Amino acid sequence: MKDPKKTDDLKRSLKTYSKYSALGLQMGALIFIGAYGGKWLDSYFEFQKPWLTMIGTLSGMGSGLYILLNGLKTDDND
């Protein structure tokens, strides 16, 4: 017979793993979208320097960090 405590521990650990994996993927996607969008805008407006790429990347990093910190904060409340 299966031990219910081990099953609950496994479910809890898988839930935690999937939550942090999703946070990492979201952060990576936001940085990619910001960088790609900035690069596209730089080529569209034909800027000499990649200002919009830098701004897009930094805004993606900021958004990702915000989502990450909110995810960690909700983890403290559980």
Helices and strands as residue ranges (DSSP letters): H 4-45, H 51-77
